[in-house]
Amino acid sequence: MIQVNKIQMVDLVSQYQDIKQEVDEAILSVIENANFINGPEVNSFKSDLESYLNVNHVQPCANGTDALQIALMALGLKPGDEVITPSFTYIATTEVMALLGLKPVFVEVNPDTFCIDASKIEAVITSKTKAIVPVHLYGQAAPMNEIMAIAKKHNLFVVEDNAQAIGCDYILSNGETVKTGTIGTIGCTSFFPSKNLGCYGDGGALFTNDSELAVKIKMIANHGQSKKYYHDVVGCNSRLDTIQAAVLKIKLKKLNEYNAARNKVASYYDNFFVQFPQIITPVRATDSNHVFHQYTLKVEGLDRDELNNFLEEKGVPSMIYYPVPAHRQKMFESFGSASTHLPITDWLTERVISLPIHTEMKQEHLDVICNAVAEFIKSKE
């Protein structure tokens, strides 16, 4: 049983208590009707998400990794094609490229926003380059205006990894405000339980404004079939369970509220840590808001791992996202990626640390967390 006073990186139990009656009724309804696969709740959630994102087509699927793989399959990429992407990200972003025989081409990130550095993209474009996969990391939007301009110039697809930034607003160069995930050719997201919009198991979705591409995405996610037992392309079996759709439909209504709560926590942290020059708090880009899937600090003049261990001893959870970048993972050794020179990415892996942030954080928890970090810093002075 989870202790009431225990600090959590993500407190899904308390979040559930707030929506318990709605969720229980929704889940029970699915069970009573036995519409476990492709039940009406799936289409209802799909429609709600299309409205929320203001996008023409949403295709729910089994998880965020599947969403990325389906997106690359739908674009018709072939083995040997190159895809430009950051190395400083969760492995799923690049893992699907290797699964499809594509070559990930790793580029540097901006040390302030943690997202792909658009100024580094054109230098690695070759005749084999077919797509760019930017990641909206930690809840911060990648520089999509610059990325889309490069993609247009070189006739490249753009697949947005929006798993950590659903609900994030981005200002286009024409002044229009849109949601991340709806800007590129295809957007992908994960509904993993800890995400800002998370279900109670696995889940994911793809977004696009291209109607022809939407048809292909739907086919690929459903065994490549245009109608039952008629399979036009090689596909996979990737569905969002009805129970998960029922939960997501309820939580989607609270997503803006959830993101606002995360921003409130982030602001508290910002104000507290301003007194410590050793702590560099997250930057907010001028062309978007921040939905703070993670609150990630950079530490200067301190041993990050020592701080991590100190917090653990104090009962304060913290995480390192990510200690080993993709280009240094063994799975990519055959691509020769270990020789890739990404000094900023390597620098960040030694300095980032994420503190607890979620929708149900209590003031006493924030005080404990901040005071623990302060105690560590003062012990080193």
N, C-alpha and C positions, 0 to 999 in steps of 0.2 A: 504493500500500500504506500502511495506517495505521500510524504510528509508535507503538511500544509506550508511550513516555513522553509522548506528546501528551495533553493534558487535553481531555476531550470534555464537551460539555453532557450528552450521553447516550451511553454506551458500549455500543452494541448488539452490537459484535463480541465483546467480552469476555463479555457475557451469553450470547451464542450458544455460546461455547466450553464453557460449563458444562453445557449441555443438548444439545450437538452430536449425540451418538449417537442420542438419542431423536428429535430433530427430523429428522435425516437419514433415519432408518428410517421415520418417519411420512410424510414427503414422498415418499420413494421408493415406499412402499406405495400412495399415492394415484395416482402416475404409472403404476405397474405395473397397477393395476386400472382406470385411466382413468375413475374416478368424479369427474370434475372439477367437476361441478355437482350440488349436492344429494346428495353422497355420504354414506355412513353417518357419517362423522366430524362432519358438520354437526349432525345430530340428537344425536349423542353429546355434543358440546360444549354444545349447547343444554340438554341434560338436566343436565350437570355444573354449568353456570352457574345454572340454576334452583335446584339444591341449595345451591350456594355462597351465593346471594343470599337463599335462602328465599323465593322469589317463585313464583307459580303458573305464569306464562307468560313465556318469553323468545322473541323473534323475531329471529334474526340477519338482518342486512342488509348492504349493500355498504359503507357508511361512516357516520360519525356525523352528517353533514349530512343524509343520507337519513333517518336515524332520526328526527331532529327534524321533517323535512317530513312523513314518514309519520304521525307522532304527531298533528300538527295536522290532517292530512287525515282521520284516523280519528275525530277528535272532531267532525267535521262543521262546522268553522268556515267562515264565508263571507266573501267580499271585503267589506272595510269593518269587520269585527269587530276589536276592539282586544285586544291582548295586552300585559300588563305584564311588563317584563323589565329587567334592568340594562343600562346602556350600556357598562360596564367589563367587557368579555368579548370573546372571539374572534368575528369577524364572522359565523360560521356560525349562531350562536344566533339572530340577527335577520335574516340574509339570507333564510332560508326563509320568514319571515313576509312579506317583500316579494314573494317569488316567488308566494305564494298570495293576494296582494292584501290581506293583513291589515295592520293598522296597529300597529307597535311603539310602545308608550308607555314611554318610558325613565324609570327612577327611580334615585335615588341609591343608593350602596353604603355599607356600614359601613367607615370608614377603617382599622379595626383588622383585620377579617376579610377585607376585599375583596369580600364577598358582599352581595347585595341587602339594603337596609335595610328590614325589614318595617314599620317605623313610618311609612314614606313611601308605602306601597301604597294604603291606603284613600283618600287624598286625590285620587288620579287615577282611581279607579273611576267609570265612567259606565254608562249604559244599554247601551252598545256593548261593554263589557268582557266577554270570554268566558273568558279564561285568564290564568294567571300562569306565567311560565317562569323559575324561579330557576336560577342557575348555581352549582354547587359549585366555586368557583374555586380553582385552585392545589392542590387536594386537601383543601380545607376545606369543611365542610358549611354550606350556607345555613341560616338559622333556620327550619327546617321546621315546628316546633310553631306558631309565630306565623303562618306562611304558610298552613298548613292550616286554622287557625282562621278566618282572613280568608276563605279560599276557601269554607269551609262557610257562613259568614255570608252571603256574597254569591252563593252557588251558582256558583262558578267552577271550571273545570278547573285542574289543576296538572300541568305537564310539567317534570320535572326534567332539566336538562342535567348529566349525571353523567360527562361525557367525561374530566374531570380528577380524579375522586374515587372511582373504582371500588375497592371494598374498605373504604371509610370507614364506620365505625360511628356511628350516631346514636341518642341516647336520647330516646324519645318522652316526652310529658308524663305518661304512665301508668307510666313507669319501664322500659318494654320497650326493648331495644336492637335496632335493625334496620339494614340496609344502606341507604346513600343510593341513590337511584334506584328504591326500592321503596315510597316513602312517598306520593308523589303519584298522580294518575290514571295517568300513564305516566312511565316513566323512559327516558332515552336515553343511549347511550354510544358512544364511538369506540374502535376498536382500532388507530388510527394507530400506527406502529411505536414512536414515542417515549413513548406512554402507559404508565402503570404496568402495564397488561395490554395489550400491543401485539402485533400480528401482523407478518408480513413483507411487507405491502402495505397495502391499504385494507381496512377492515372496520368493522362497527358492530352495534348491537343495540338492541332496545326491550324494556322490562320492564313487566308489569302483573299485577295480581291479579284484574282484571275479565275473566271468561271470554268474554263477548260482545264486548268490545272487542278481545280477543286474536284472535278470529276475523276481525274487520274489519281489524286490523293485518296479519295474514297475507295476507288477500286483496289489500290495497292494495300490499303489497310484491311480489306475484306477479301483476302485470297486472290486478288487480281480479277475479281469477277464483275462483269457489267450487269448481269442478272444471275440468279441462283443456278449454279452448275455450269455456267458459261464463263470461262476464265480467259481473259484477253491478254493479260500481262502477268509476269511473275510478281506475286505479292507476298503478303504475310498475314498473320491473324492477330490483329491488334485492336481490341475493343475496350471501351470504357464500360465497366460494370454498371448496371442500373442502380445498384445501391450507392456506388460512389457518385454517380450523377445526381442522385437525390440529395446527398450531403452537399455537393458542390453548388447546387441550385440555391440552397439556403445560405451558404457562406458567401456566395457571390454578392448577395444583397448587402453584405456587411464589409465587402472588400475595401471600399473607400474609408470606412470607419477604422478598419484594421490598419490600413496604411497610415492614417492620421495618428493612431495610437503609437505606432512605431516611430514616427517623426517626433512625437512628443518625448519619447524616451531618448532619441538621438540628440535632441536639443538639450536635454538635461545633462547628458554626458558631455556634450560640447562645452557647455558653460562651466562644468566642473573642471574639465581637463585643461582649460585655457591657462591655468596657473602653472602648468608643467610643460616647459619647452621640450622635454624628452618625449612627450606624447603628441603625435600629429593626428588630429581628428579628421574624419572624412570630409572631402571637398564636395560641394554641390555644384554641378555643371550649370552654366548660365542658360543653356538651351533645354533644360528638362528639370523636373522635380526628382526627388529621390524617395524610393519606397522602403528603403532599409530592410531588405531581406536579412542582411547582416550589418552589424555595426563594427567596422574593421579599422583598427588603429595601426599606425606605423610607429615603431619605437626607435629612438635615436639615443645612442650613448648608454643603452641598457641591453642586457642579455635577454632577448625575447623568450627563450626557452626557460630561463631561470624565473622570469615573471610568470610564465604559464604554470610552472611547478608550484610557485609560491601561492598563486590563486587557488590551485587545487587543494593545497594544504589548508587554506582558509575556507574551504567549502564553496568557492566561487568557480563555477564552470567557465571555461573559455575554450576556444577552438582555433586551430591554425588552418585557414583556407587560403593557400594550399602549400604544404611543405615541400612537395616535389612537383615542379611544372611538367607539363606533358612532354616537352622535348627531351627531358631527362628520364622519362619512364622507360623501363626495359622493353615494353611492348613496341616501341618505335625505333629500337636499335637498327632494325633492318632498313629503315628509311634514312639512316645516317644522320638522324636528328641530334644526336649527342654533340656533334660538332657545331651545331647552330649557336651563334653568338648572340645571346639575349641578356646582357648585363643587368638591365633594369628588372627584368623578370626574376633573375637569380637573386638580385638585391632584395626584392620584395619578399621572396620566400623565406628570407632570414629575419624579416622585420615585422610582418603582419601578425596581428592577433585579434580575434573577434570576441567581443563581450556579449553577454546575454541580451537579447532584444526580442520582445514579443508583445502581444496585444494585452496581456494581463499583468504586466509588471507593476509591483507595488513599490511605494516610496521607500519602505524599509529595506527592500532588496537593492534598490538603486544606491542607497546610502552604504550598504555593506560592500557592494561591488566597488564603488568609487573610493571608499576609504581603504579598501584592501590594496588597490593599485597605488594610492597615495602613500600608504605605509611602505610598500616595496620601494618606491622611488626615494623616499626620505631615508630609508635604510642604506641607500647607496651614496648618499651625499657626504 
